[in-house]
């Protein structure tokens, strides 16, 4: 419990900053919605000039772009990107910070197993992400009501918003795995940015190819499919679960066996 509380206090400032940032991004894009809907014809012509792959990469579907849900998907792609960096930061720092800050020897001499240590750290990171998403989704719903007068499905809006959390879980698991595999990470942010952007651009280049979508977590949750079916694609949901479980199980196994660098 002491480890959990300590980790939560350590993540408190970053959680607040990331939560404000995600809400701020959503607010910024939502504020553009009234302007876009006033001149739909001109904006449609403009967007038609962009390649279909580029529109798909940024969640732009011309069939419903000028509805609140369709327009929300556009800003959601950037929210997901930033949320993924938050999760990757948390995951990558879970173990690496003890080595980097030279506190591993102090922590591991406590009368607790490595499994308990890693579990408490993982739980703290998970709580941080959950709190971020609760506040973000609540704020996003309020913003949607502020900028539109049309009726829209709250259920679908929440399903779209939850994709941020689901993608974050995948990157949290990947970050933990990297944290226990790499002996010493000098800069968590550098590793996080490189990994997240690598998957993001991989997702952009895989647009239109069903098979290549499995290569990037950013493509596991197609917003057009969610709006049409009010649900997620089972195959990609399963793929995400496999990545999470595999990375977490491997992380526990490696962490329990590896030599930890101490002072």
C-alpha positions in Angstrom: 0.0 0.0 0.0 2.9 2.4 0.8 4.4 1.8 -2.6 1.0 2.4 -4.3 0.5 5.7 -2.4 4.0 6.8 -3.1 3.6 6.1 -6.8 0.3 8.0 -6.9 1.8 11.0 -5.3 4.7 10.8 -7.8 2.3 10.7 -10.7 -0.1 13.4 -9.3 1.5 16.4 -11.1 1.9 14.7 -14.4 -1.6 13.3 -14.3 -3.1 16.8 -13.7 -1.0 18.2 -16.6 -1.9 15.5 -19.0 -5.6 15.6 -18.1 -5.7 19.4 -18.6 -3.8 18.9 -21.9 -6.3 16.3 -23.3 -9.3 18.4 -22.3 -7.6 21.5 -23.8 -7.1 19.7 -27.2 -10.7 18.6 -27.2 -11.9 22.1 -26.4 -9.7 23.6 -29.1 -11.1 21.3 -31.8 -14.7 21.5 -30.5 -14.5 25.3 -30.7 -14.0 25.0 -34.5 -17.2 23.0 -35.0 -19.7 25.9 -35.4 -17.4 27.6 -38.0 -17.1 24.4 -40.0 -20.9 23.7 -40.0 -21.7 27.3 -41.3 -20.0 26.7 -44.6 -20.1 22.9 -45.2 -20.0 23.1 -49.0 -16.7 25.0 -49.1 -15.0 22.9 -46.5 -16.2 19.7 -48.2 -14.6 20.9 -51.5 -11.4 21.7 -49.5 -11.3 18.3 -47.8 -12.0 16.4 -51.0 -8.7 17.8 -52.3 -6.8 15.8 -49.7 -5.8 12.1 -50.4 -8.3 9.6 -49.1 -5.5 7.9 -47.1 -4.6 11.2 -45.4 -8.3 11.8 -44.5 -8.6 8.4 -43.0 -5.4 8.7 -41.0 -6.9 11.8 -39.3 -10.3 10.3 -38.8 -12.0 12.5 -41.4 -15.1 10.8 -43.0 -16.8 13.2 -45.4 -20.1 11.4 -45.0 -20.5 12.5 -41.4 -17.7 15.0 -40.8 -20.1 17.9 -40.3 -22.0 16.0 -37.6 -20.8 16.5 -34.0 -19.7 12.8 -33.8 -17.9 12.9 -37.1 -16.1 16.2 -36.3 -15.2 14.9 -32.8 -13.4 12.0 -34.5 -11.0 14.4 -36.1 -9.9 15.9 -32.9 -10.0 12.5 -31.2 -7.0 11.3 -33.3 -4.8 14.0 -31.7 -6.2 13.4 -28.2 -5.4 9.7 -28.7 -1.8 10.5 -29.8 -1.2 12.7 -26.7 -2.9 10.2 -24.4 -0.7 7.4 -25.8 2.4 9.5 -24.9 1.1 9.8 -21.4 0.6 6.1 -21.0 3.9 5.3 -22.6 5.7 7.7 -20.2 4.0 6.0 -17.2 4.8 2.5 -18.4 8.4 3.2 -19.4 9.2 4.9 -16.1 7.7 2.2 -13.9 10.9 0.3 -13.4 13.5 2.4 -15.2 13.2 5.4 -12.8 14.4 3.2 -9.9 17.6 2.5 -11.8 17.9 6.0 -13.1 17.4 7.6 -9.7 19.5 4.9 -8.0 16.7 3.9 -5.6 16.4 0.3 -6.7 18.5 -1.1 -3.9 16.4 0.7 -1.3 13.2 -0.5 -2.8 14.2 -4.1 -3.3 15.5 -4.6 0.2 12.0 -4.0 1.6 10.1 -7.2 2.8 8.0 -7.4 -0.4 8.4 -9.5 -3.5 9.2 -8.1 -6.9 5.7 -9.1 -8.0 4.1 -7.0 -5.4 6.4 -4.0 -6.3 5.6 -4.3 -10.0 1.9 -4.8 -9.2 1.7 -1.7 -7.1 3.5 0.4 -9.7 1.3 -0.9 -12.5 -1.9 -0.2 -10.4 -0.8 3.4 -9.7 -0.2 4.0 -13.4 -3.6 2.4 -14.2 -5.4 4.6 -11.7 -3.7 7.7 -13.1 -4.9 6.8 -16.6 -8.4 6.0 -15.4 -8.7 9.3 -13.6 -7.5 11.1 -16.7 -10.1 9.4 -18.8 -13.0 10.0 -16.4 -12.4 13.7 -16.3 -11.6 13.9 -20.1 -14.8 12.0 -21.1 -17.0 14.1 -18.8 -15.5 17.3 -20.1 -15.7 16.2 -23.7 -19.5 15.5 -23.3 -20.1 18.9 -21.8 -18.1 20.5 -24.7 -20.1 18.6 -27.3 -23.4 19.9 -25.8 -22.0 23.5 -25.8 -21.1 23.6 -29.5 -24.0 21.7 -31.1 -27.8 22.0 -31.1 -28.4 18.7 -32.8 -29.1 15.4 -31.1 -26.4 12.8 -31.0 -25.9 9.4 -29.4 -24.2 9.7 -26.0 -23.5 6.0 -26.1 -21.6 6.3 -29.3 -19.8 9.4 -28.1 -18.6 7.5 -25.0 -17.5 4.5 -27.1 -15.5 6.9 -29.3 -14.0 8.5 -26.3 -13.1 5.2 -24.6 -10.8 4.4 -27.6 -8.3 6.8 -26.0 -8.3 4.7 -22.8 -8.0 1.4 -24.7 -5.1 2.6 -26.8 -3.5 3.9 -23.6 -3.7 0.5 -22.1 -1.8 -1.0 -25.0 1.0 1.6 -24.8 1.1 1.3 -21.0 1.8 -2.5 -21.4 4.4 -1.8 -24.1 6.1 0.8 -22.0 6.3 -1.6 -19.0 7.8 -4.3 -21.2 10.5 -1.8 -22.5 11.1 -0.7 -18.9 12.0 -4.2 -17.7 13.9 -5.2 -20.8 16.1 -2.2 -21.3 18.8 -2.2 -18.6 19.0 1.6 -18.2 16.8 4.2 -19.9 18.4 7.7 -19.7 15.4 9.6 -21.1 11.9 8.2 -20.7 10.4 11.0 -22.8 12.7 10.2 -25.7 11.8 6.5 -25.7 8.1 7.3 -25.3 8.0 9.8 -28.2 10.0 7.6 -30.5 7.8 4.5 -29.9 4.5 6.3 -30.0 5.3 8.3 -33.2 6.7 5.2 -34.8 3.4 3.4 -34.3 1.4 6.5 -35.3 3.2 6.9 -38.7 3.0 3.1 -39.2 -0.7 3.5 -38.7 -0.9 6.3 -41.3 0.9 4.3 -43.9 -1.3 1.2 -43.2 -4.5 3.1 -44.1 -6.7 1.1 -46.5 -4.9 -2.2 -45.8 -6.9 -4.4 -43.4 -3.9 -6.7 -42.6 -1.5 -3.9 -41.8 -3.9 -2.4 -39.3 -2.8 -5.0 -36.8 0.7 -3.4 -36.8 -0.4 -0.2 -35.1 -2.6 0.2 -32.0 -3.8 3.5 -33.5 -5.7 1.6 -36.1 -7.4 -1.0 -33.8 -10.4 1.2 -33.3 -12.0 2.5 -36.5 -14.2 5.5 -35.7 -16.3 5.1 -38.8 -17.1 1.5 -37.8 -17.9 2.5 -34.2 -20.4 5.2 -35.4 -22.0 2.7 -37.8 -22.2 -0.3 -35.5 -22.1 1.3 -31.9 -19.3 -1.2 -31.0 -15.8 -2.2 -31.6 -14.4 -4.7 -34.1 -14.0 -8.0 -32.2 -10.8 -9.1 -34.0 -8.9 -5.8 -33.2 -10.3 -5.8 -29.7 -8.9 -9.3 -29.3 -5.6 -8.2 -30.8 -5.2 -5.4 -28.3 -6.0 -7.7 -25.5 -3.3 -10.2 -26.7 -0.7 -7.4 -26.8 -1.6 -6.2 -23.3 -1.6 -9.6 -21.7 1.5 -10.8 -23.5 3.5 -7.6 -22.6 2.4 -7.7 -18.9 3.0 -11.4 -18.4 6.4 -11.1 -20.1 7.2 -8.1 -17.9 6.5 -9.9 -14.7 8.5 -12.9 -15.7 11.5 -10.9 -16.8 11.4 -8.5 -13.8 11.3 -11.5 -11.4 14.4 -13.0 -13.0 16.6 -10.0 -14.1 19.5 -8.5 -12.3 18.6 -5.0 -11.0 21.4 -2.5 -11.2 21.9 -0.9 -7.8 24.2 1.7 -6.4 
